[in-house]
Amino acid sequence: MRKINAIIYLLFIILISSKCKEEAIKPLPKKNIGEYPTPALDTLWTAPLGFSITPKFINNKDVLMSSQYTDPKGEIFKLFDGNTGKQKWEWADYFKVEEDFSGGSHTVINDALILCGRNATYALNMLTGQTLWKHLMDTMIGSPQIYNDEDGYIYHGFGSKTENSTYYIYKTKYHEPKWELVCTFKDTLPVDRVLGTSVACSNNAKGEKIMVFTLYMDYTLKGELKTVSKVCGYNLNTQQYEWIKDYSDQWGELSVCKMQSGNSKVFTFAAKGPRGLFLAFDVNNGNIAWKQELPEYGTSLMLYKNSIVITSDYGSTTDKGFVISFDQNSGNKIWESIFITENIMGKPSYQFGFDASNIFKNYLFSTQCDNLLVLNLDNGAIVFNKPVSLPNGCLQYGVAINEQKRCFYVQDRNKAICYKLPEEVKY
């Protein structure tokens, strides 16, 4: 009996060993190519948005986003409750179908969101969704860009429908559409068109307010296309031009991204062949206070303390994206962070779009499709750089941050999303 039991026990051991060996040598399941990683941050809520690529705005702890290209009414702005994601209202009160309000085509002042089409300008209350006013300048050719100053004025530039070489800039207080002509520019060259590329205001050494605007013009001479790039300084106190500078021989054109101003300087980008330039103009005389050649074209400018932080990656000379900090006064480089932009499986593809990065406290936030990138603005160190997007999602440009709730809002073209802030972001 004991012998039979021993044999049965031995057979049992052999069977188990064989089974274990089978399991041990069974090949592990292969990971699917492109398998989506688990998001590195907690998702607090999502809400349907509709196809969107536009920036986000935050006010009264709620978040305002918009969807476009999916509705015959045009771009629809929607306010979501910041805590629950429940939609509170939507807005699309246009003269005609309008869409693509990104970059320089919007600005926020207090509770008002100002939107700029080519010939029409709209203002809505971000808390209630009510139209404050709307204005149509259908006798001119408008630029889809709008700018504001610290006194609550907004500025909008227009070309003439009858005189190709003439350009007008108007302004009004943000809460009432009482547009007044600020200045007129008329070039002596027989240009076929004149386009305003950006506007910014700063004070000169006398404390006078100088409005700086940049222009791009072109014309044909003996069958050859000629381009003109000018920078103009208009004194808003004396209501006359302080200076007009022609820099056509130094670069192709000035960038259409929003200029920044500080320390009696105005900062912008220029295109120089396949590369870019970063320029600081002296508002006292229009001279170049300093300049830096960039490996790529510049995309965003952000003031931080006594520095100015730029992003750059639109070009053809490298496969990298750059975030660089310069001293506002001297132009000296403070720090530089470089990112590989090639899209290799398992490696993020970095793209710093136009006016797409956000500053919060001492951090720069940049959405990189799957990844959220956070940099320390004091030294350029990476604070957070991990995938956070939902499956099949791609984070669009920019975030809005709820400081009290320690969360941020973003969208991935089809959803509005609320995430917890990374623990690494401390304040």
C-alpha positions as CSV (number, residue, x, y, z in Angstrom):
1,M,0.0,0.0,0.0
2,R,2.8,2.4,0.9
3,K,4.5,1.5,-2.3
4,I,1.4,2.3,-4.3
5,N,1.0,5.6,-2.5
6,A,4.6,6.5,-3.2
7,I,4.2,5.8,-6.9
8,I,1.0,8.0,-7.0
9,Y,2.8,10.8,-5.1
10,L,5.8,10.5,-7.5
11,L,3.5,10.7,-10.6
12,F,1.8,13.8,-9.0
13,I,5.1,15.5,-8.5
14,I,6.2,14.7,-12.1
15,L,2.9,16.1,-13.4
16,I,3.1,19.3,-11.4
17,S,6.8,19.8,-12.4
18,S,5.8,19.3,-16.1
19,K,3.0,21.8,-15.8
20,C,5.3,24.3,-14.1
21,K,7.9,23.8,-16.8
22,E,5.2,24.4,-19.5
23,E,4.2,27.6,-17.8
24,A,7.8,28.7,-17.4
25,I,8.7,28.3,-21.1
26,K,5.4,29.6,-22.4
27,P,6.3,32.8,-24.3
28,L,5.0,36.1,-22.6
29,P,2.4,37.9,-24.6
30,K,3.9,40.6,-26.8
31,K,3.2,44.2,-26.0
32,N,1.1,45.8,-28.7
33,I,3.0,48.4,-30.8
34,G,1.8,51.8,-29.7
35,E,0.1,50.4,-26.6
36,Y,-1.1,53.3,-24.6
37,P,0.6,53.9,-21.2
38,T,-1.5,54.4,-18.0
39,P,-1.9,58.2,-17.6
40,A,0.5,59.5,-14.9
41,L,-2.1,61.9,-13.4
42,D,-5.6,61.3,-12.0
43,T,-8.5,62.3,-14.2
44,L,-11.1,64.3,-12.2
45,W,-13.7,64.7,-15.0
46,T,-14.2,64.7,-18.7
47,A,-16.9,66.4,-20.8
48,P,-17.7,66.2,-24.5
49,L,-16.4,69.2,-26.4
50,G,-16.4,68.7,-30.2
51,F,-13.4,69.0,-32.4
52,S,-11.2,71.8,-30.9
53,I,-7.6,73.1,-31.2
54,T,-8.1,76.4,-29.4
55,P,-6.7,77.7,-26.1
56,K,-8.4,77.5,-22.7
57,F,-9.5,80.4,-20.4
58,I,-10.3,80.2,-16.7
59,N,-12.4,82.6,-14.7
60,N,-14.3,82.3,-11.4
61,K,-12.9,78.7,-11.1
62,D,-14.7,77.6,-14.2
63,V,-13.1,76.9,-17.6
64,L,-14.0,78.2,-21.0
65,M,-13.2,76.2,-24.1
66,S,-14.4,76.1,-27.7
67,S,-15.2,73.7,-30.5
68,Q,-14.9,74.4,-34.2
69,Y,-15.2,73.0,-37.7
70,T,-18.2,70.9,-36.5
71,D,-21.1,73.3,-36.5
72,P,-22.7,75.6,-39.1
73,K,-22.9,78.3,-36.4
74,G,-19.1,78.6,-36.3
75,E,-16.8,78.2,-33.3
76,I,-18.9,77.5,-30.2
77,F,-17.6,78.7,-26.9
78,K,-18.6,76.6,-23.8
79,L,-18.2,77.2,-20.1
80,F,-17.7,74.1,-17.9
81,D,-18.1,74.0,-14.2
82,G,-14.5,73.7,-12.9
83,N,-15.5,71.1,-10.2
84,T,-17.9,68.9,-12.1
85,G,-17.4,69.5,-15.8
86,K,-21.1,70.3,-16.3
87,Q,-21.7,72.7,-19.1
88,K,-23.2,76.0,-18.0
89,W,-23.6,77.9,-21.3
90,E,-22.5,78.2,-24.8
91,W,-22.0,81.2,-27.1
92,A,-21.8,81.7,-30.9
93,D,-23.3,85.2,-31.5
94,Y,-21.6,86.1,-34.8
95,F,-22.4,88.4,-37.7
96,K,-21.3,85.6,-40.0
97,V,-19.7,82.2,-39.4
98,E,-16.4,82.7,-37.5
99,E,-13.8,80.2,-36.3
100,D,-10.2,79.6,-35.4
101,F,-9.8,82.1,-32.6
102,S,-6.3,81.2,-31.6
103,G,-3.0,83.0,-31.1
104,G,-3.3,86.7,-31.6
105,S,-7.0,86.6,-32.4
106,H,-8.3,86.7,-28.8
107,T,-7.5,88.5,-25.5
108,V,-8.9,88.4,-22.0
109,I,-9.4,91.5,-19.8
110,N,-11.1,91.0,-16.4
111,D,-14.3,89.0,-17.1
112,A,-14.4,89.9,-20.8
113,L,-13.2,87.7,-23.7
114,I,-12.5,89.7,-26.8
115,L,-12.5,87.8,-30.1
116,C,-11.3,89.1,-33.4
117,G,-12.2,87.9,-36.9
118,R,-11.0,89.8,-39.9
119,N,-13.5,92.6,-40.0
120,A,-15.6,91.8,-36.9
121,T,-14.8,92.1,-33.2
122,Y,-16.8,90.4,-30.4
123,A,-16.9,90.8,-26.6
124,L,-18.6,88.4,-24.3
125,N,-18.9,88.1,-20.5
126,M,-17.0,84.9,-19.4
127,L,-19.2,84.5,-16.3
128,T,-22.6,84.7,-17.9
129,G,-22.1,84.0,-21.6
130,Q,-23.9,87.2,-22.6
131,T,-22.7,89.2,-25.5
132,L,-21.3,92.6,-24.3
133,W,-21.0,94.0,-27.8
134,K,-20.0,93.2,-31.3
135,H,-18.6,95.5,-34.0
136,L,-18.3,95.1,-37.8
137,M,-15.9,97.2,-39.9
138,D,-16.9,96.0,-43.3
139,T,-15.4,98.9,-45.3
140,M,-11.9,97.8,-44.6
141,I,-9.7,94.6,-44.8
142,G,-9.1,93.6,-41.2
143,S,-6.3,91.5,-39.7
144,P,-7.5,88.6,-37.5
145,Q,-5.4,89.8,-34.6
146,I,-6.2,91.9,-31.5
147,Y,-4.0,93.3,-28.7
148,N,-4.6,95.0,-25.4
149,D,-2.6,97.3,-23.1
150,E,-2.5,97.9,-19.3
151,D,-5.1,100.7,-19.6
152,G,-7.9,98.4,-20.8
153,Y,-7.7,99.4,-24.5
154,I,-7.8,96.9,-27.3
155,Y,-6.2,97.5,-30.7
156,H,-7.2,96.2,-34.2
157,G,-5.4,96.9,-37.5
158,F,-7.0,97.3,-40.9
159,G,-5.8,97.6,-44.5
160,S,-7.6,99.8,-47.0
161,K,-9.8,98.3,-49.7
162,T,-8.9,101.2,-52.0
163,E,-5.3,102.1,-51.3
164,N,-3.0,99.1,-51.0
165,S,-0.2,101.0,-49.2
166,T,-2.4,102.3,-46.4
167,Y,-2.8,100.7,-42.9
168,Y,-5.0,101.9,-40.0
169,I,-5.0,101.1,-36.3
170,Y,-8.1,101.6,-34.2
171,K,-8.7,101.2,-30.5
172,T,-11.5,101.1,-28.0
173,K,-12.1,100.3,-24.3
174,Y,-12.7,96.6,-23.9
175,H,-16.2,97.1,-22.3
176,E,-17.7,99.4,-24.9
177,P,-17.3,99.6,-28.7
178,K,-16.4,103.2,-29.2
179,W,-13.7,102.7,-31.8
180,E,-11.4,105.6,-32.6
181,L,-8.6,105.9,-35.1
182,V,-5.2,105.9,-33.5
183,C,-3.0,106.3,-36.5
184,T,-2.6,105.9,-40.2
185,F,0.4,104.5,-42.0
186,K,1.0,105.1,-45.8
187,D,4.1,103.7,-47.4
188,T,5.9,105.6,-50.3
189,L,6.6,102.3,-52.1
190,P,4.0,101.0,-54.6
191,V,3.2,98.0,-52.4
192,D,0.4,95.5,-53.5
193,R,-0.5,94.8,-49.9
194,V,0.3,95.8,-46.3
195,L,-0.2,93.5,-43.4
196,G,0.1,94.3,-39.7
197,T,1.9,91.5,-37.9
198,S,1.8,92.5,-34.2
199,V,1.3,95.4,-31.8
200,A,2.7,96.1,-28.3
201,C,2.9,99.2,-26.0
202,S,5.8,100.3,-23.7
203,N,7.0,103.5,-22.1
204,N,10.0,105.5,-23.3
205,A,12.5,107.3,-21.2
206,K,10.2,110.3,-20.8
207,G,7.4,108.0,-19.5
208,E,5.4,108.5,-22.7
209,K,3.4,105.5,-24.0
210,I,4.7,104.2,-27.3
211,M,2.7,101.9,-29.5
212,V,5.0,99.7,-31.5
213,F,3.6,97.8,-34.5
214,T,5.3,95.7,-37.2
215,L,4.3,95.6,-40.9
216,Y,4.9,93.2,-43.8
217,M,4.5,94.5,-47.4
218,D,5.2,93.2,-50.8
219,Y,5.3,94.5,-54.4
220,T,6.5,93.4,-57.8
221,L,9.5,95.2,-59.4
222,K,10.5,94.2,-63.0
223,G,8.7,90.9,-62.5
224,E,10.4,90.1,-59.2
225,L,8.7,89.9,-55.8
226,K,10.1,92.4,-53.3
227,T,9.2,92.3,-49.6
228,V,9.3,95.1,-47.0
229,S,9.6,94.7,-43.3
230,K,9.1,97.8,-41.1
231,V,8.8,98.6,-37.4
232,C,6.9,101.8,-36.4
233,G,6.8,103.6,-33.1
234,Y,3.7,105.9,-32.5
235,N,3.6,108.1,-29.4
236,L,0.1,107.8,-27.9
237,N,0.7,110.9,-25.7
238,T,1.7,113.3,-28.5
239,Q,-0.3,111.5,-31.2
240,Q,2.6,111.4,-33.7
241,Y,5.2,109.0,-35.0
242,E,8.4,108.9,-33.0
243,W,10.2,106.7,-35.6
244,I,9.7,104.3,-38.5
245,K,12.5,101.8,-39.2
246,D,13.0,99.8,-42.4
247,Y,14.7,96.4,-41.7
248,S,14.0,94.8,-45.0
249,D,17.7,94.1,-45.7
250,Q,18.1,92.2,-42.4
251,W,15.3,89.6,-42.5
252,G,12.3,88.4,-44.5
253,E,9.5,89.2,-42.2
254,L,8.6,89.7,-38.5
255,S,6.6,87.0,-36.8
256,V,2.8,87.1,-36.4
257,C,3.0,85.8,-32.8
258,K,2.1,88.3,-30.0
259,M,5.0,90.6,-29.1
260,Q,5.9,91.3,-25.5
261,S,7.2,94.5,-23.9
262,G,9.2,95.4,-20.8
263,N,12.0,97.7,-19.6
264,S,11.4,100.1,-22.5
265,K,11.8,97.3,-25.1
266,V,9.5,95.4,-27.3
267,F,10.4,91.8,-28.1
268,T,9.5,89.8,-31.2
269,F,10.7,87.2,-33.7
270,A,11.9,87.5,-37.3
271,A,12.4,85.0,-40.1
272,K,15.9,84.9,-41.6
273,G,16.1,82.2,-44.3
274,P,15.7,78.7,-42.7
275,R,16.4,80.1,-39.3
276,G,14.9,82.6,-36.9
277,L,16.0,85.8,-35.0
278,F,14.9,87.0,-31.6
279,L,14.9,90.7,-31.4
280,A,14.6,93.4,-28.7
281,F,13.7,96.9,-30.0
282,D,14.4,100.1,-28.0
283,V,11.1,102.0,-27.9
284,N,13.0,105.3,-27.6
285,N,14.3,105.2,-31.1
286,G,13.4,101.9,-32.8
287,N,17.0,100.6,-32.9
288,I,17.7,97.0,-32.2
289,A,18.8,96.9,-28.5
290,W,20.0,93.3,-28.9
291,K,19.4,90.2,-31.0
292,Q,20.0,86.5,-30.8
293,E,20.1,84.1,-33.7
294,L,18.0,81.0,-33.2
295,P,18.5,77.5,-34.5
296,E,14.8,77.4,-35.5
297,Y,11.9,79.9,-35.9
298,G,10.5,81.3,-32.7
299,T,6.9,80.5,-31.6
300,S,6.1,82.0,-28.2
301,L,7.3,84.8,-26.0
302,M,6.7,84.9,-22.2
303,L,7.8,87.5,-19.6
304,Y,9.1,86.0,-16.3
305,K,10.7,88.3,-13.7
306,N,13.6,90.1,-15.5
307,S,13.9,87.5,-18.2
308,I,12.0,86.6,-21.3
309,V,11.4,83.0,-22.1
310,I,10.9,81.8,-25.7
311,T,10.0,78.6,-27.4
312,S,11.4,77.7,-30.8
313,D,11.0,74.7,-33.2
314,Y,9.5,75.7,-36.5
315,G,12.4,75.4,-39.0
316,S,14.4,73.1,-41.1
317,T,17.9,73.2,-39.7
318,T,17.6,70.8,-36.7
319,D,15.4,68.0,-35.3
320,K,15.1,69.7,-31.9
321,G,12.8,72.0,-30.0
322,F,14.1,74.7,-27.7
323,V,13.0,76.6,-24.6
324,I,15.4,79.4,-23.8
325,S,15.6,82.2,-21.2
326,F,17.2,85.5,-21.9
327,D,17.9,88.5,-19.7
328,Q,15.6,91.3,-20.9
329,N,18.2,94.1,-20.6
330,S,21.3,92.5,-21.9
331,G,20.0,89.7,-24.1
332,N,22.4,87.2,-22.4
333,K,21.3,83.6,-22.3
334,I,20.3,82.5,-18.8
335,W,19.5,78.9,-19.5
336,E,18.5,76.6,-22.4
337,S,16.5,73.3,-22.5
338,I,16.7,71.2,-25.7
339,F,14.2,68.5,-26.7
340,I,14.4,65.9,-29.5
341,T,11.5,66.3,-31.8
342,E,11.7,63.1,-33.9
343,N,8.7,60.8,-33.4
344,I,10.2,57.5,-32.4
345,M,8.0,54.8,-30.7
346,G,8.3,55.2,-27.0
347,K,9.8,58.7,-27.2
348,P,7.7,61.9,-27.1
349,S,7.6,64.1,-30.1
350,Y,8.0,67.7,-28.9
351,Q,6.4,70.6,-30.6
352,F,6.2,74.1,-29.2
353,G,3.4,75.8,-31.1
354,F,2.6,79.4,-31.6
355,D,1.5,81.1,-28.3
356,A,0.9,77.6,-27.0
357,S,2.9,77.5,-23.7
358,N,1.6,78.8,-20.3
359,I,3.3,80.3,-17.3
360,F,2.0,79.5,-13.8
361,K,4.0,80.7,-10.8
362,N,7.6,79.8,-11.6
363,Y,6.7,77.0,-14.0
364,L,6.2,76.7,-17.8
365,F,3.5,74.3,-18.9
366,S,3.6,72.8,-22.4
367,T,1.3,70.1,-23.8
368,Q,3.1,67.6,-26.0
369,C,0.3,65.3,-27.4
370,D,0.7,62.4,-24.9
371,N,3.0,64.2,-22.5
372,L,2.6,67.1,-20.1
373,L,5.9,69.0,-19.9
374,V,6.6,71.3,-16.9
375,L,9.8,73.3,-16.6
376,N,11.2,75.4,-13.8
377,L,11.6,78.9,-15.2
378,D,14.4,79.8,-12.8
379,N,16.8,77.2,-14.2
380,G,15.1,75.3,-17.1
381,A,15.1,72.1,-15.1
382,I,12.4,69.5,-16.0
383,V,9.9,69.2,-13.2
384,F,7.4,66.8,-14.9
385,N,7.5,65.1,-18.3
386,K,5.2,62.1,-18.5
387,P,2.3,60.9,-20.6
388,V,-1.1,62.0,-19.2
389,S,-3.5,61.9,-22.2
390,L,-6.4,59.5,-22.3
391,P,-6.4,56.6,-24.8
392,N,-6.7,57.7,-28.4
393,G,-6.3,61.3,-27.2
394,C,-3.7,64.0,-28.1
395,L,-3.4,67.0,-25.8
396,Q,-3.9,70.3,-27.7
397,Y,-2.0,73.4,-27.0
398,G,-2.1,75.1,-23.6
399,V,-3.6,74.5,-20.2
400,A,-5.7,76.5,-17.7
401,I,-4.8,76.1,-14.1
402,N,-7.1,76.2,-11.0
403,E,-4.8,77.2,-8.3
404,Q,-7.1,76.6,-5.3
405,K,-8.2,73.1,-6.4
406,R,-4.7,72.1,-7.6
407,C,-6.0,70.9,-10.9
408,F,-5.6,71.9,-14.5
409,Y,-7.8,71.9,-17.6
410,V,-6.9,70.8,-21.1
411,Q,-8.6,69.3,-24.2
412,D,-7.7,66.6,-26.6
413,R,-9.7,67.8,-29.6
414,N,-12.9,66.0,-28.6
415,K,-13.0,66.2,-24.8
416,A,-12.6,68.8,-22.1
417,I,-10.5,67.2,-19.3
418,C,-9.7,68.1,-15.8
419,Y,-6.5,66.5,-14.3
420,K,-4.9,66.8,-10.9
421,L,-1.7,68.9,-10.9
422,P,1.5,66.9,-10.6
423,E,2.8,66.6,-7.1
424,E,6.1,67.9,-8.3
425,V,4.4,71.3,-8.9
426,K,4.7,73.0,-5.5
427,Y,3.5,76.4,-4.5
